[in-house]
Amino acid sequence: MKGYKEPDPALAEMIYRQEQDSQAHARRLRDELAERLRAVLRDPGESQTARDYAVLYLFQRKDQQTQALLPALFADPDVGEHAIQFCQPLTDEARRLLRTLLHAPPVRIRVAAAKKLARAKDETIRPVLLEWFNGQEPGLRNAAMTLLVQFDLEQARLVLRQRWDAGDRTIQPEDRLVLAAFLLQLGDPCGVPLLEQTARRAEGNAAVFAAFELRAHDRQRARTLLLHIADDGDLEAKQSLVSQVWNLTKSPHAFTADGIHEARQWIEQHC
């Protein structure tokens, strides 16, 4: 079919095997005693998937002994994000540990710590978020935009609009696109022309991102642009569109040539 390329069979096989492995760990651990789950959680020799399931099941059971274990796992490269997410209540010691993680790699742990502190309305996070927003690390900058919005809506709007008006050439085009999307979410349409132009080009993941971001602003315009991408977009844009619709619908044929047809049908019905 024109414009659509089936995924690499090796990649599809890898995804399938990963899913099978994940399900196997879920079955193995679902009915284990809490003591055994805590042992898996603490064991770096276990796979990341197994440890993730262990902390998830312990959290679902509201196992109080687990809460005492979590702060020591905040910096763990495998389960640190979940340890931070599930830690509650947030004690003074846990807050102190999270603050130390704001300035150390990896980025995903730093972001998880910032999210937890921002949701707890921890005032110490404000200058850190502003530092990230004005920095050069895209992952931190995008996280800062998200958290500034959640933490202080008016400050976020002012900071983001100032950056937009400055026309800062030091940030990449994709970062400016994200900035336009965040401003639109805050009710400021200054970036709408950029989002429309990007979607109209129908090139790559950025086109799909831009079109979907426009839905809340102008649903009919977004629908037209999404259909344009489905019909005339480049290969990357079409695959990105199929993937995005799959995330929303779990359409059965996303990874076959029928995927683009199903994506287009969904757009016609729901956009």
Backbone as CSV, one residue per row, in Angstrom:
resi,resn,N_x,N_y,N_z,CA_x,CA_y,CA_z,C_x,C_y,C_z
1,MET,0.835,-1.196,0.000,0.000,0.000,0.000,0.876,1.254,0.000
2,LYS,0.469,2.245,-0.744,1.250,3.470,-0.873,1.500,4.117,0.479
3,GLY,2.770,4.466,0.722,3.098,5.268,1.889,3.163,4.536,3.206
4,TYR,2.975,3.221,3.203,3.036,2.509,4.479,3.979,1.321,4.343
5,LYS,4.809,1.160,5.323,5.807,0.096,5.325,5.620,-0.748,6.581
6,GLU,5.495,-2.038,6.386,5.325,-2.926,7.533,6.585,-2.903,8.387
7,PRO,6.426,-3.071,9.703,7.589,-2.998,10.597,8.567,-4.135,10.365
8,ASP,9.789,-3.905,10.749,10.837,-4.916,10.677,10.384,-6.152,11.450
9,PRO,10.371,-7.340,10.827,9.941,-8.553,11.532,10.741,-8.803,12.812
10,ALA,12.032,-8.470,12.791,12.858,-8.670,13.980,12.377,-7.779,15.125
11,LEU,11.997,-6.532,14.795,11.484,-5.623,15.808,10.150,-6.121,16.353
12,ALA,9.275,-6.578,15.445,7.983,-7.102,15.874,8.165,-8.312,16.785
13,GLU,9.128,-9.175,16.449,9.400,-10.353,17.275,9.921,-9.933,18.656
14,MET,10.792,-8.920,18.697,11.319,-8.445,19.970,10.205,-7.906,20.858
15,ILE,9.309,-7.117,20.267,8.186,-6.567,21.025,7.311,-7.693,21.553
16,TYR,7.078,-8.709,20.713,6.264,-9.850,21.124,6.913,-10.577,22.294
17,ARG,8.219,-10.830,22.198,8.929,-11.539,23.261,8.923,-10.745,24.563
18,GLN,9.093,-9.446,24.456,9.063,-8.604,25.653,7.709,-8.677,26.339
19,GLU,6.646,-8.663,25.533,5.301,-8.752,26.094,5.078,-10.109,26.761
20,GLN,5.555,-11.175,26.116,5.421,-12.508,26.705,6.187,-12.600,28.024
21,ASP,7.386,-12.027,28.048,8.199,-12.031,29.260,7.500,-11.255,30.374
22,SER,6.914,-10.120,30.032,6.213,-9.311,31.015,5.030,-10.084,31.599
23,GLN,4.269,-10.742,30.757,3.119,-11.502,31.229,3.542,-12.663,32.123
24,ALA,4.674,-13.273,31.784,5.170,-14.378,32.596,5.530,-13.906,34.009
25,HIS,6.185,-12.756,34.101,6.510,-12.201,35.426,5.242,-11.835,36.192
26,ALA,4.258,-11.309,35.485,3.000,-10.943,36.140,2.332,-12.174,36.744
27,ARG,2.305,-13.259,35.987,1.687,-14.489,36.495,2.484,-15.060,37.671
28,ARG,3.810,-15.003,37.558,4.668,-15.583,38.595,4.507,-14.869,39.934
29,LEU,4.327,-13.551,39.889,4.369,-12.770,41.116,3.009,-12.370,41.665
30,ARG,1.968,-12.510,40.866,0.661,-11.962,41.249,0.178,-12.477,42.608
31,ASP,0.377,-13.749,42.892,-0.158,-14.343,44.119,0.916,-14.644,45.164
32,GLU,2.119,-14.107,44.971,3.179,-14.335,45.945,2.883,-13.583,47.247
33,LEU,3.424,-14.120,48.345,3.290,-13.435,49.624,4.055,-12.114,49.586
34,ALA,3.615,-11.164,50.408,4.253,-9.847,50.438,5.736,-9.954,50.770
35,GLU,6.093,-10.864,51.642,7.499,-11.027,52.006,8.347,-11.393,50.792
36,ARG,7.826,-12.281,49.963,8.543,-12.679,48.744,8.614,-11.518,47.756
37,LEU,7.553,-10.771,47.630,7.549,-9.632,46.718,8.569,-8.579,47.159
38,ARG,8.659,-8.367,48.462,9.644,-7.398,48.951,11.070,-7.874,48.655
39,ALA,11.283,-9.185,48.722,12.603,-9.729,48.406,12.944,-9.509,46.934
40,VAL,11.975,-9.708,46.054,12.184,-9.463,44.623,12.479,-7.990,44.380
41,LEU,11.732,-7.131,45.035,11.908,-5.686,44.870,13.315,-5.253,45.252
42,ARG,13.870,-5.841,46.307,15.198,-5.441,46.783,16.335,-6.092,46.014
43,ASP,16.032,-7.080,45.189,17.071,-7.895,44.538,17.460,-7.305,43.183
44,PRO,18.640,-6.696,43.053,19.069,-6.157,41.755,19.357,-7.250,40.733
45,GLY,19.426,-8.490,41.186,19.621,-9.591,40.254,18.360,-9.975,39.506
46,GLU,17.198,-9.566,40.029,15.939,-9.790,39.327,15.843,-8.812,38.156
47,SER,15.046,-9.160,37.165,14.876,-8.269,36.013,14.101,-7.019,36.427
48,GLN,14.258,-5.980,35.649,13.526,-4.747,35.931,12.028,-5.002,35.882
49,THR,11.577,-5.818,34.937,10.148,-6.112,34.821,9.621,-6.775,36.082
50,ALA,10.369,-7.754,36.594,9.946,-8.448,37.806,9.876,-7.494,38.991
51,ARG,10.871,-6.657,39.129,10.891,-5.719,40.256,9.779,-4.686,40.129
52,ASP,9.490,-4.278,38.907,8.384,-3.344,38.693,7.059,-3.966,39.111
53,TYR,6.853,-5.220,38.736,5.610,-5.891,39.136,5.554,-6.062,40.651
54,ALA,6.686,-6.352,41.268,6.713,-6.532,42.717,6.260,-5.268,43.429
55,VAL,6.802,-4.126,43.058,6.413,-2.877,43.727,4.965,-2.518,43.408
56,LEU,4.519,-2.820,42.187,3.127,-2.547,41.823,2.160,-3.370,42.672
57,TYR,2.429,-4.665,42.792,1.532,-5.524,43.569,1.551,-5.158,45.053
58,LEU,2.721,-4.815,45.556,2.809,-4.403,46.955,2.019,-3.117,47.198
59,PHE,2.110,-2.193,46.251,1.356,-0.946,46.372,-0.145,-1.221,46.337
60,GLN,-0.569,-2.105,45.433,-1.990,-2.422,45.325,-2.518,-3.059,46.611
61,ARG,-1.653,-3.812,47.295,-2.057,-4.448,48.561,-1.942,-3.486,49.754
62,LYS,-1.438,-2.286,49.496,-1.228,-1.291,50.559,-0.347,-1.853,51.671
63,ASP,0.709,-2.527,51.258,1.633,-3.140,52.208,2.469,-2.053,52.882
64,GLN,2.259,-1.866,54.162,2.908,-0.775,54.889,4.415,-0.981,55.043
65,GLN,4.845,-2.225,55.141,6.278,-2.472,55.283,7.045,-2.021,54.043
66,THR,6.387,-2.060,52.906,7.044,-1.648,51.667,7.385,-0.169,51.693
67,GLN,6.505,0.642,52.292,6.748,2.083,52.311,8.091,2.417,52.963
68,ALA,8.480,1.639,53.962,9.763,1.891,54.632,10.946,1.561,53.724
69,LEU,10.713,0.711,52.718,11.795,0.312,51.805,12.008,1.310,50.668
70,LEU,10.958,2.007,50.287,10.995,2.775,49.045,12.037,3.889,48.993
71,PRO,12.204,4.710,50.035,13.189,5.798,49.923,14.590,5.319,49.569
72,ALA,14.981,4.164,50.062,16.314,3.633,49.755,16.436,3.213,48.297
73,LEU,15.300,3.108,47.603,15.300,2.677,46.206,15.083,3.834,45.236
74,PHE,14.971,5.061,45.740,14.691,6.209,44.869,15.700,6.330,43.729
75,ALA,16.973,6.095,44.014,18.014,6.280,42.997,18.298,5.005,42.212
76,ASP,17.554,3.944,42.485,17.775,2.673,41.801,17.469,2.833,40.307
77,PRO,18.402,2.468,39.422,18.179,2.686,37.987,17.023,1.877,37.413
78,ASP,16.642,0.784,38.070,15.553,-0.051,37.559,14.192,0.376,38.104
79,VAL,14.092,0.522,39.411,12.778,0.736,40.028,12.644,2.094,40.708
80,GLY,13.625,2.970,40.504,13.582,4.263,41.174,12.333,5.069,40.865
81,GLU,11.917,5.073,39.603,10.744,5.864,39.230,9.491,5.375,39.954
82,HIS,9.310,4.052,39.993,8.143,3.506,40.685,8.249,3.699,42.195
83,ALA,9.454,3.566,42.734,9.632,3.783,44.169,9.223,5.205,44.549
84,ILE,9.618,6.161,43.728,9.246,7.560,43.966,7.734,7.743,43.813
85,GLN,7.190,7.183,42.758,5.760,7.343,42.469,4.887,6.795,43.592
86,PHE,5.248,5.612,44.114,4.380,4.937,45.069,4.660,5.302,46.522
87,CYS,5.677,6.099,46.762,6.019,6.449,48.146,4.976,7.403,48.726
88,GLN,4.333,6.961,49.804,3.352,7.809,50.479,3.108,7.277,51.900
89,PRO,2.947,8.181,52.833,3.046,9.640,52.690,4.498,10.070,52.499
90,LEU,4.674,11.282,52.034,6.006,11.800,51.760,6.583,12.396,53.042
91,THR,7.439,11.643,53.703,8.032,12.093,54.958,9.088,13.164,54.713
92,ASP,9.524,13.817,55.773,10.582,14.821,55.649,11.858,14.206,55.092
93,GLU,12.178,12.992,55.530,13.384,12.329,55.035,13.251,11.990,53.558
94,ALA,12.069,11.544,53.152,11.842,11.237,51.734,11.975,12.506,50.894
95,ARG,11.449,13.622,51.375,11.585,14.889,50.652,13.056,15.268,50.507
96,ARG,13.818,15.083,51.581,15.237,15.424,51.526,15.953,14.592,50.472
97,LEU,15.646,13.309,50.422,16.273,12.436,49.432,15.879,12.835,48.008
98,LEU,14.625,13.182,47.825,14.160,13.586,46.497,14.868,14.856,46.031
99,ARG,15.075,15.796,46.938,15.766,17.039,46.572,17.195,16.768,46.118
100,THR,17.851,15.790,46.742,19.223,15.471,46.328,19.252,14.875,44.928
101,LEU,18.140,14.256,44.511,18.092,13.610,43.194,17.827,14.596,42.063
102,LEU,17.463,15.815,42.385,17.163,16.801,41.350,18.407,17.223,40.584
103,HIS,19.569,16.965,41.123,20.811,17.464,40.532,21.749,16.333,40.103
104,ALA,21.196,15.117,39.997,22.041,13.980,39.633,21.344,13.163,38.554
105,PRO,22.129,12.555,37.649,21.530,11.712,36.606,20.988,10.423,37.212
106,PRO,20.197,9.646,36.463,19.732,9.915,35.105,18.542,10.882,35.071
107,VAL,18.268,11.400,33.887,17.228,12.412,33.746,15.875,11.897,34.219
108,ARG,15.535,10.648,33.909,14.203,10.153,34.262,13.995,10.098,35.772
109,ILE,15.079,9.842,36.529,14.958,9.845,37.984,14.803,11.277,38.483
110,ARG,15.541,12.203,37.893,15.424,13.604,38.273,14.003,14.110,38.029
111,VAL,13.441,13.730,36.881,12.089,14.165,36.542,11.067,13.547,37.499
112,ALA,11.243,12.266,37.815,10.312,11.615,38.752,10.345,12.305,40.113
113,ALA,11.551,12.656,40.582,11.674,13.346,41.864,10.997,14.714,41.812
114,ALA,11.186,15.423,40.713,10.568,16.744,40.571,9.047,16.646,40.548
115,LYS,8.521,15.651,39.867,7.065,15.469,39.820,6.498,15.241,41.212
116,LYS,7.182,14.401,41.971,6.690,14.087,43.320,6.705,15.339,44.203
117,LEU,7.767,16.097,44.133,7.876,17.302,44.954,6.889,18.381,44.496
118,ALA,6.714,18.511,43.197,5.783,19.517,42.693,4.353,19.195,43.118
119,ARG,3.991,17.920,43.049,2.644,17.536,43.462,2.428,17.740,44.957
120,ALA,3.528,17.684,45.707,3.443,17.951,47.149,3.540,19.445,47.446
121,LYS,3.559,20.272,46.380,3.660,21.729,46.525,4.896,22.137,47.323
122,ASP,5.987,21.460,47.082,7.248,21.755,47.760,7.866,22.993,47.102
123,GLU,7.940,24.079,47.845,8.383,25.357,47.283,9.828,25.322,46.780
124,THR,10.629,24.398,47.269,12.030,24.348,46.838,12.164,23.976,45.367
125,ILE,11.094,23.480,44.760,11.175,23.004,43.382,11.113,24.149,42.367
126,ARG,10.560,25.304,42.764,10.364,26.398,41.803,11.661,26.832,41.106
127,PRO,12.713,27.193,41.845,13.935,27.621,41.149,14.567,26.515,40.314
128,VAL,14.406,25.276,40.733,14.944,24.155,39.955,14.222,24.042,38.616
129,LEU,12.903,24.168,38.642,12.128,24.087,37.401,12.499,25.218,36.441
130,LEU,12.674,26.400,36.970,13.064,27.528,36.118,14.456,27.310,35.530
131,GLU,15.334,26.733,36.322,16.680,26.413,35.827,16.602,25.389,34.699
132,TRP,15.792,24.368,34.878,15.623,23.344,33.833,15.023,23.958,32.577
133,PHE,14.030,24.812,32.778,13.344,25.399,31.629,14.300,26.229,30.776
134,ASN,15.253,26.867,31.405,16.208,27.707,30.683,17.495,26.966,30.320
135,GLY,17.530,25.673,30.597,18.717,24.877,30.313,18.702,24.264,28.929
136,GLN,19.645,23.362,28.679,19.845,22.792,27.351,19.397,21.335,27.234
137,GLU,18.948,20.731,28.338,18.521,19.331,28.300,17.028,19.258,27.959
138,PRO,16.687,18.733,26.763,15.274,18.730,26.336,14.351,18.005,27.311
139,GLY,14.799,16.860,27.848,13.940,16.126,28.765,13.599,16.914,30.008
140,LEU,14.575,17.624,30.543,14.343,18.449,31.730,13.507,19.681,31.381
141,ARG,13.783,20.259,30.224,13.040,21.453,29.832,11.552,21.140,29.649
142,ASN,11.244,20.030,28.990,9.842,19.660,28.790,9.170,19.303,30.110
143,ALA,9.915,18.641,30.993,9.365,18.328,32.312,9.075,19.610,33.080
144,ALA,9.971,20.576,32.972,9.774,21.847,33.672,8.497,22.535,33.197
145,MET,8.255,22.511,31.897,7.029,23.122,31.377,5.805,22.445,31.969
146,THR,5.801,21.123,31.970,4.667,20.375,32.506,4.436,20.688,33.979
147,LEU,5.511,20.720,34.752,5.379,20.890,36.201,5.102,22.329,36.594
148,LEU,5.642,23.270,35.848,5.308,24.664,36.122,3.813,24.898,35.947
149,VAL,3.242,24.254,34.945,1.804,24.367,34.705,1.025,23.808,35.889
150,GLN,1.444,22.663,36.405,0.747,22.028,37.521,0.983,22.763,38.839
151,PHE,2.174,23.340,38.961,2.573,23.916,40.230,2.020,25.326,40.417
152,ASP,2.115,26.129,39.370,1.663,27.517,39.458,1.262,27.955,38.055
153,LEU,-0.017,27.918,37.789,-0.526,28.135,36.438,-0.146,29.499,35.879
154,GLU,-0.319,30.540,36.674,-0.055,31.884,36.184,1.434,32.110,35.951
155,GLN,2.274,31.631,36.867,3.712,31.754,36.658,4.136,31.004,35.398
156,ALA,3.563,29.826,35.202,3.901,29.035,34.024,3.543,29.786,32.752
157,ARG,2.357,30.374,32.724,1.937,31.094,31.518,2.879,32.254,31.214
158,LEU,3.254,32.998,32.235,4.131,34.144,32.037,5.524,33.713,31.566
159,VAL,6.064,32.689,32.201,7.408,32.222,31.853,7.439,31.671,30.432
160,LEU,6.438,30.873,30.084,6.404,30.275,28.745,6.193,31.348,27.675
161,ARG,5.340,32.307,27.965,5.079,33.351,26.967,6.314,34.238,26.776
162,GLN,7.024,34.522,27.854,8.258,35.311,27.733,9.267,34.597,26.840
163,ARG,9.398,33.294,27.015,10.325,32.521,26.189,9.871,32.537,24.736
164,TRP,8.576,32.422,24.518,8.054,32.440,23.151,8.317,33.792,22.486
165,ASP,8.007,34.858,23.202,8.179,36.199,22.640,9.648,36.520,22.371
166,ALA,10.543,35.921,23.145,11.976,36.154,22.948,12.469,35.540,21.654
167,GLY,11.702,34.579,21.126,12.119,33.934,19.884,13.494,33.305,20.000
168,ASP,13.767,32.688,21.129,15.092,32.149,21.454,15.554,31.159,20.390
169,ARG,16.622,31.486,19.695,17.141,30.626,18.625,18.015,29.497,19.161
170,THR,18.233,29.491,20.471,19.092,28.437,21.025,18.318,27.135,21.225
171,ILE,16.981,27.196,21.176,16.217,25.969,21.338,15.894,25.390,19.965
172,GLN,15.785,24.082,19.911,15.518,23.382,18.670,14.072,23.610,18.225
173,PRO,13.818,23.469,16.904,12.445,23.675,16.411,11.418,22.798,17.112
174,GLU,11.795,21.542,17.430,10.830,20.668,18.092,10.506,21.159,19.505
175,ASP,11.487,21.802,20.152,11.225,22.355,21.482,10.275,23.554,21.395
176,ARG,10.432,24.349,20.360,9.525,25.489,20.177,8.110,24.983,19.879
177,LEU,8.022,23.859,19.197,6.715,23.263,18.924,6.049,22.820,20.228
178,VAL,6.808,22.205,21.107,6.281,21.806,22.413,5.848,23.039,23.204
179,LEU,6.637,24.089,23.130,6.301,25.334,23.821,4.972,25.881,23.305
180,ALA,4.773,25.834,21.990,3.507,26.290,21.403,2.338,25.467,21.929
181,ALA,2.562,24.161,22.069,1.491,23.283,22.547,1.139,23.584,24.005
182,PHE,2.148,23.803,24.826,1.888,24.106,26.234,1.138,25.433,26.370
183,LEU,1.539,26.416,25.604,0.859,27.710,25.664,-0.604,27.572,25.238
184,LEU,-0.858,26.763,24.234,-2.231,26.556,23.782,-3.053,25.883,24.875
185,GLN,-2.445,24.941,25.587,-3.137,24.295,26.704,-3.503,25.304,27.792
186,LEU,-2.714,26.366,27.894,-2.982,27.408,28.886,-3.907,28.496,28.348
187,GLY,-4.427,28.284,27.150,-5.360,29.231,26.570,-4.724,30.335,25.765
188,ASP,-3.435,30.235,25.500,-2.728,31.259,24.718,-2.464,30.699,23.317
189,PRO,-3.119,31.237,22.282,-3.020,30.673,20.930,-1.864,31.217,20.092
190,CYS,-0.888,31.856,20.725,0.177,32.490,19.943,0.939,31.487,19.075
191,GLY,0.982,30.229,19.470,1.730,29.237,18.708,0.906,28.449,17.715
192,VAL,-0.366,28.781,17.573,-1.237,28.035,16.657,-0.711,28.047,15.220
193,PRO,-0.254,29.186,14.678,0.274,29.149,13.306,1.414,28.141,13.135
194,LEU,2.296,28.041,14.109,3.395,27.080,14.018,2.858,25.650,14.038
195,LEU,1.902,25.378,14.908,1.316,24.038,14.969,0.640,23.693,13.649
196,GLU,-0.093,24.636,13.074,-0.773,24.383,11.804,0.223,24.156,10.671
197,GLN,1.246,24.976,10.616,2.255,24.818,9.559,2.947,23.465,9.663
198,THR,3.256,23.052,10.873,3.942,21.782,11.079,3.049,20.627,10.664
199,ALA,1.785,20.675,11.069,0.854,19.605,10.700,0.632,19.569,9.198
200,ARG,0.557,20.745,8.573,0.296,20.805,7.134,1.444,20.222,6.319
201,ARG,2.668,20.330,6.840,3.814,19.748,6.126,3.731,18.230,6.095
202,ALA,3.061,17.654,7.061,2.816,16.208,7.101,4.110,15.403,7.049
203,GLU,5.118,15.885,7.775,6.418,15.224,7.786,6.782,14.802,9.205
204,GLY,6.999,13.514,9.399,7.519,13.005,10.658,6.538,13.053,11.825
205,ASN,7.071,12.684,13.004,6.270,12.644,14.224,5.721,14.014,14.602
206,ALA,6.478,15.063,14.269,6.081,16.415,14.671,4.727,16.797,14.087
207,ALA,4.457,16.365,12.864,3.190,16.709,12.217,2.011,16.130,12.993
208,VAL,2.143,14.893,13.417,1.061,14.235,14.154,0.885,14.888,15.527
209,PHE,1.989,15.155,16.194,1.928,15.844,17.486,1.183,17.169,17.342
210,ALA,1.558,17.955,16.342,0.955,19.277,16.155,-0.539,19.172,15.872
211,ALA,-0.921,18.249,15.005,-2.338,18.106,14.648,-3.176,17.696,15.859
212,PHE,-2.678,16.758,16.640,-3.429,16.334,17.824,-3.517,17.451,18.858
213,GLU,-2.465,18.250,18.989,-2.498,19.350,19.948,-3.540,20.402,19.561
214,LEU,-3.827,20.511,18.283,-4.790,21.506,17.816,-6.237,21.101,18.061
215,ARG,-6.466,19.846,18.435,-7.842,19.367,18.558,-8.669,20.183,19.547
216,ALA,-8.085,20.537,20.679,-8.840,21.282,21.689,-9.126,22.718,21.252
217,HIS,-8.311,23.228,20.332,-8.456,24.619,19.875,-9.426,24.718,18.709
218,ASP,-9.268,23.831,17.737,-10.102,23.870,16.538,-10.235,22.428,16.047
219,ARG,-11.277,21.754,16.522,-11.429,20.324,16.253,-11.563,20.029,14.756
220,GLN,-12.334,20.841,14.065,-12.533,20.601,12.634,-11.231,20.785,11.865
221,ARG,-10.465,21.808,12.233,-9.181,22.043,11.561,-8.221,20.894,11.836
222,ALA,-8.201,20.432,13.062,-7.334,19.313,13.418,-7.729,18.061,12.639
223,ARG,-9.024,17.832,12.514,-9.511,16.668,11.755,-9.032,16.730,10.320
224,THR,-9.161,17.892,9.692,-8.711,18.061,8.310,-7.218,17.777,8.174
225,LEU,-6.440,18.258,9.125,-4.992,18.063,9.076,-4.612,16.604,9.313
226,LEU,-5.311,15.936,10.220,-5.028,14.524,10.476,-5.358,13.668,9.256
227,LEU,-6.453,13.972,8.591,-6.798,13.242,7.369,-5.770,13.521,6.272
228,HIS,-5.284,14.746,6.214,-4.237,15.108,5.259,-2.981,14.282,5.510
229,ILE,-2.616,14.106,6.771,-1.439,13.295,7.105,-1.682,11.845,6.713
230,ALA,-2.882,11.334,6.997,-3.205,9.946,6.649,-3.106,9.709,5.147
231,ASP,-3.507,10.709,4.355,-3.527,10.538,2.896,-2.213,10.918,2.227
232,ASP,-1.570,11.977,2.709,-0.443,12.543,1.978,0.844,12.660,2.793
233,GLY,0.822,12.213,4.044,2.009,12.341,4.868,3.142,11.434,4.429
234,ASP,4.357,11.765,4.881,5.472,10.871,4.569,5.365,9.613,5.425
235,LEU,6.254,8.672,5.190,6.177,7.379,5.859,6.216,7.517,7.376
236,GLU,7.141,8.335,7.874,7.266,8.497,9.316,6.002,9.095,9.914
237,ALA,5.413,10.064,9.222,4.192,10.694,9.726,3.041,9.695,9.766
238,LYS,2.915,8.885,8.716,1.829,7.898,8.683,2.012,6.856,9.778
239,GLN,3.228,6.399,9.962,3.469,5.419,11.011,3.219,6.025,12.395
240,SER,3.591,7.276,12.568,3.348,7.957,13.835,1.852,8.111,14.082
241,LEU,1.109,8.412,13.032,-0.338,8.550,13.152,-0.969,7.223,13.559
242,VAL,-0.551,6.153,12.911,-1.072,4.826,13.248,-0.755,4.487,14.699
243,SER,0.464,4.789,15.129,0.878,4.501,16.498,0.054,5.303,17.503
244,GLN,-0.191,6.575,17.202,-0.964,7.420,18.106,-2.393,6.911,18.240
245,VAL,-3.008,6.536,17.129,-4.374,6.008,17.179,-4.389,4.684,17.925
246,TRP,-3.356,3.866,17.708,-3.271,2.592,18.436,-3.208,2.843,19.940
247,ASN,-2.463,3.857,20.366,-2.383,4.188,21.788,-3.755,4.541,22.360
248,LEU,-4.604,5.118,21.528,-5.927,5.535,21.981,-6.956,4.419,21.896
249,THR,-6.766,3.501,20.951,-7.821,2.527,20.656,-7.385,1.078,20.738
250,LYS,-6.056,0.816,20.721,-5.528,-0.545,20.628,-6.124,-1.257,19.408
251,SER,-6.154,-0.565,18.277,-6.703,-1.125,17.046,-5.978,-2.427,16.693
252,PRO,-6.705,-3.439,16.255,-6.130,-4.782,16.095,-5.091,-4.927,14.995
253,HIS,-5.097,-4.057,13.999,-4.201,-4.248,12.861,-3.197,-3.107,12.703
254,ALA,-2.828,-2.496,13.826,-1.958,-1.319,13.761,-0.629,-1.620,13.097
255,PHE,-0.093,-2.813,13.283,1.240,-3.119,12.780,1.197,-3.893,11.457
256,THR,0.113,-3.694,10.733,-0.005,-4.263,9.389,-0.377,-3.132,8.435
257,ALA,-0.478,-3.479,7.158,-0.825,-2.468,6.156,-2.232,-1.912,6.355
258,ASP,-3.064,-2.618,7.121,-4.417,-2.121,7.385,-4.433,-1.002,8.424
259,GLY,-3.299,-0.800,9.092,-3.263,0.160,10.174,-3.660,1.557,9.763
260,ILE,-3.183,2.015,8.623,-3.474,3.380,8.190,-4.948,3.545,7.852
261,HIS,-5.569,2.475,7.308,-7.000,2.538,7.011,-7.805,2.662,8.295
262,GLU,-7.434,1.885,9.317,-8.145,1.936,10.584,-7.937,3.288,11.267
263,ALA,-6.724,3.823,11.150,-6.453,5.130,11.737,-7.311,6.205,11.074
264,ARG,-7.401,6.137,9.754,-8.192,7.132,9.039,-9.671,7.035,9.402
265,GLN,-10.163,5.824,9.515,-11.563,5.618,9.890,-11.837,6.168,11.287
266,TRP,-10.887,5.957,12.223,-11.068,6.469,13.576,-11.128,7.987,13.569
267,ILE,-10.252,8.617,12.777,-10.243,10.082,12.692,-11.584,10.595,12.186
268,GLU,-12.110,9.948,11.155,-13.387,10.384,10.578,-14.521,10.264,11.586
269,GLN,-14.448,9.261,12.453,-15.531,9.014,13.388,-15.409,9.780,14.698
270,HIS,-14.184,10.085,15.107,-13.998,10.607,16.457,-13.347,12.000,16.522
271,CYS,-12.913,12.532,15.420,-12.279,13.854,15.436,-13.177,14.923,14.824
